Amino acid sequence: MSEQVAPPPAPQAAQPEQLAQPEAAEPAAPAAPPVEPAAKGSGGRKALGIIAAVGVFLVVAGLKFGLGTAIGKFLNSDETAEARAGDCIAELPEVTGTEERSVSSAEVVKCTSTEAVYTVVGRVEDQTEAQAKTGQGCEQYIKPGEDGYVFYNIAPGGKGYLLCLTKKA
């Protein structure tokens, strides 16, 4: 009889091993791969959504607070395009009589600056290059006996503006 009691514990020992193997194999293979791609995809979409929202905010804020003007000034190197009467211009090449010189850069500066050499006394819009060369558009702004200068930026065949300048006192 003692021989018959020994075999039943051996099949019970084999059963827990068989139960442990399927449990270990099932959770590792199918559960891990689907969870990782879903987490990466949703995190990437979330980050992209945040970046897009920040981008839209910056564009709206830029348009509202003048970023468009700043970009326009960067792309358009004509710093005198917005100059008005009362503004001051930094040093320009010296001209005499009816002499004309090309200027690669002109700069509007604060009139209290030591760089300020000319004062804008008038501005004339919609002038052709031929009209600008005569200087007649600035005659009304320059006092008799005063040295006046005409600064213009006009594309050939187009229209532009004149700045009527006098030496800063």
URJO-V906286 format. One record per residue. N is the residue number from 1. RES is the residue in one letter. BURIAL is I if it has 16 or more other ideal C-beta (glycine too) atoms within 10 Angstrom, else O. Layout:
n: [N	N]
res: [RES	RES]
burial: [BURIAL	BURIAL]
This chain:
n: [1	2	3	4	5	6	7	8	9	10	11	12	13	14	15	16	17	18	19	20	21	22	23	24	25	26	27	28	29	30	31	32	33	34	35	36	37	38	39	40	41	42	43	44	45	46	47	48	49	50	51	52	53	54	55	56	57	58	59	60	61	62	63	64	65	66	67	68	69	70	71	72	73	74	75	76	77	78	79	80	81	82	83	84	85	86	87	88	89	90	91	92	93	94	95	96	97	98	99	100	101	102	103	104	105	106	107	108	109	110	111	112	113	114	115	116	117	118	119	120	121	122	123	124	125	126	127	128	129	130	131	132	133	134	135	136	137	138	139	140	141	142	143	144	145	146	147	148	149	150	151	152	153	154	155	156	157	158	159	160	161	162	163	164	165	166	167	168	169]
res: [M	S	E	Q	V	A	P	P	P	A	P	Q	A	A	Q	P	E	Q	L	A	Q	P	E	A	A	E	P	A	A	P	A	A	P	P	V	E	P	A	A	K	G	S	G	G	R	K	A	L	G	I	I	A	A	V	G	V	F	L	V	V	A	G	L	K	F	G	L	G	T	A	I	G	K	F	L	N	S	D	E	T	A	E	A	R	A	G	D	C	I	A	E	L	P	E	V	T	G	T	E	E	R	S	V	S	S	A	E	V	V	K	C	T	S	T	E	A	V	Y	T	V	V	G	R	V	E	D	Q	T	E	A	Q	A	K	T	G	Q	G	C	E	Q	Y	I	K	P	G	E	D	G	Y	V	F	Y	N	I	A	P	G	G	K	G	Y	L	L	C	L	T	K	K	A]
burial: [O	O	O	O	O	O	O	O	O	O	O	O	O	O	O	O	O	O	O	O	O	O	O	O	O	O	O	O	O	O	O	O	O	O	O	O	O	O	O	O	O	O	O	O	O	O	O	O	O	O	O	O	O	O	O	O	O	O	O	O	O	O	O	O	O	O	O	O	O	O	O	O	O	O	O	O	O	O	I	I	O	O	I	O	O	O	I	I	I	I	O	I	O	O	O	O	O	O	O	O	O	O	O	O	O	I	O	I	I	O	O	O	O	O	O	I	O	I	I	I	I	I	I	I	O	O	I	O	O	O	I	I	O	O	I	O	I	I	O	O	I	I	O	O	O	O	O	I	I	I	I	I	O	I	O	O	O	O	O	I	I	I	I	I	I	I	O	O	O]
